[in-house]
Amino acid sequence: MLIALAALGMLAFNFPLLAVWDTEATVFGLPLLPVALFAIWGALIAALAFASERRGTGSAAPLLPAEPDEH
């Protein structure tokens, strides 16, 4: 999941898709391109945080083995 989001981020910040936002339009008086860049960036951060939190709650085996009980 994290690799797919990283690939999506690389595609989103690549030239052909950025050219879509490079127009004379404005959002609340701000040029569209910087607003779109920050919106995409924020969405990627939120998606990565959600995926990371969700990944930690699964029933997968832990990375480190459990320590033995000392009796």
C-alpha positions as CSV (number, residue, x, y, z in Angstrom):
1,M,0.0,0.0,0.0
2,L,2.8,2.4,0.9
3,I,4.6,1.7,-2.3
4,A,1.5,2.4,-4.3
5,L,1.0,5.7,-2.6
6,A,4.6,6.6,-3.2
7,A,4.2,5.8,-6.9
8,L,1.0,7.8,-7.0
9,G,2.8,10.8,-5.5
10,M,5.6,10.5,-8.1
11,L,3.0,10.5,-10.8
12,A,1.0,13.4,-9.3
13,F,4.1,15.6,-9.1
14,N,5.3,14.8,-12.6
15,F,5.1,17.1,-15.6
16,P,2.0,15.9,-17.6
17,L,-0.3,16.0,-14.6
18,L,1.1,19.3,-13.3
19,A,0.4,20.9,-16.6
20,V,-3.3,20.4,-16.0
21,W,-3.1,22.9,-13.0
22,D,-1.0,25.5,-14.8
23,T,-3.8,27.9,-15.9
24,E,-4.7,31.5,-15.2
25,A,-7.4,30.4,-12.8
26,T,-7.3,31.5,-9.1
27,V,-8.6,30.1,-5.9
28,F,-9.4,32.8,-3.3
29,G,-7.1,35.1,-5.2
30,L,-4.2,32.6,-5.3
31,P,-2.9,31.0,-8.5
32,L,-4.2,27.5,-9.1
33,L,-0.9,25.7,-9.5
34,P,0.5,26.3,-6.0
35,V,-2.9,25.6,-4.4
36,A,-3.1,22.3,-6.2
37,L,0.5,21.4,-5.2
38,F,-0.2,22.0,-1.6
39,A,-3.6,20.2,-1.8
40,I,-2.0,17.1,-3.5
41,W,0.9,17.2,-1.0
42,G,-1.5,17.3,2.0
43,A,-3.7,14.6,0.6
44,L,-0.6,12.3,0.1
45,I,0.5,13.0,3.7
46,A,-3.0,12.2,5.0
47,A,-3.2,9.0,2.9
48,L,0.2,7.8,4.0
49,A,-0.6,8.5,7.7
50,F,-3.9,6.6,7.3
51,A,-2.2,3.7,5.6
52,S,0.6,3.6,8.2
53,E,-1.9,3.6,11.2
54,R,-4.1,1.0,9.6
55,R,-1.1,-1.2,8.8
56,G,0.0,-1.2,12.5
57,T,-3.4,-2.6,13.7
58,G,-3.4,-5.8,11.6
59,S,-3.0,-9.3,12.9
60,A,0.4,-9.8,11.1
61,A,3.2,-11.3,13.1
62,P,5.5,-8.8,14.8
63,L,8.9,-8.0,13.3
64,L,10.8,-9.0,16.4
65,P,10.2,-12.3,18.2
66,A,8.7,-12.2,21.7
67,E,11.1,-12.3,24.5
68,P,11.0,-15.5,26.5
69,D,9.5,-15.5,30.0
70,E,12.0,-15.8,32.8
71,H,10.9,-18.1,35.6
